[in-house]
Amino acid sequence: MDLNEYQDKAATYKVAGTSPLERAFGLCEEVGEVFGVLKRMERGDFAGNIGEFGARLHKELGDTLWYLSQVAADNNWTLNDIAETNLDKLESRKIRGTILGVGDNR
């Protein structure tokens, strides 16, 4: 499955009546949940059970991807286009030796 296929299928789970802003907030919330799993791993909650850590992180990344795909769709962007644009930006930075640094326009 490519990213656009995923985005189209993911849209079928959008709850009627929800707003684009609600989906943007949902994306932020899910990113926070990713950090929550990482925090628990860092403090040792998954000691002896790295599989549980991986399963939880995988689930939260999936939820993040769903919201990301729908925020993109709300703006008439495809995930494939976003991915390609991002790789182009990273390639340019790599060529110019500016992968490390601060700011989008480096």
N, C-alpha and C positions, 0 to 999 in steps of 0.2 A: 504494500500500500504506500502511495506517495503522500506527501503532506497535504496536498489539495484534496485528495480522496478522504483523508482523515477529517479535514476541516468540514467537508460536506456531510459526512456521516455524523460528526459531532454535533452539527447544527440541528439534527433531528431530536436531540435531547434538550434543546433550549426550552425553558418553561415559558409558556405564553404569558404575556403581560410584563415580563421583566424588561428592564431598561438597559441600554448600553452602559450607563454609569454603574449600575448594579453589577454587571459583568466585569467592569474594570476594578471595582472594589473586590469582587470575588478573586480576581487574579492576584491582587495584593495579599488577600487572606491566605490563598494557597501557597504563595511564596513564603509567607510567615510560617505555615505548617511545615514546609520543607526545612526551614531553619530550626523549627522545634524538634524535628527528628534528629537533625545534626547535633543540636544541643544535648539531647539525651544520649546520643552516641558518645559525645565528648566527655560527658560526666560519668560514663560507665554503665548506663542503664541496660545496654545490650551485651555486657560482658558475658562471654560464654554462649551468646546467641546472635552471632553476626548475621545469620539468615533472617532473623526478625527485623534487624535494622535495615537490611537490603530490601525486604518486602515492603516495609513502611515507606522507605524513601521512594521506591518505585511507584507506589500508589500515589503519593503526594506529587511526584513529578508528573504523573498522568493527569491528575486533577489540574495542575498548573497548565499543562498543555491544552486541556479542554478550554479553560478560560482564555488563554492566549489566542487560541484559534478563533474564538468567538469575538474577542475584542478586535482582532484583525478583520474579521468578517463585517463587524459593525462599521468599519471604516472602508469597506470595499477593497480590502487587500487580501491576497492569497498568502498562505503560509509559504508556498514555494517562492513567491516573489520576495517575501521578507527574508527567507533563508538565502536566496541568491544575492540579494543586495548586501546582506551582512557578510557573506563570504567575499564579495568584491571589496568591501571596505577593509576586511581583515587582510586580504591579499595585498592591497595597496599599502597598508601599514607595514606589513612584513617586508615588502620591497624597499620601503623608505626607512626601515629600521625604527619604526615608531609603535611597535606592538605594545611596549611598556610606556607608560606615561599617563597623563590626565587629560580629559576632554575629548569630545567627539571629533573635533576638527584638527587632528594632529597628523 
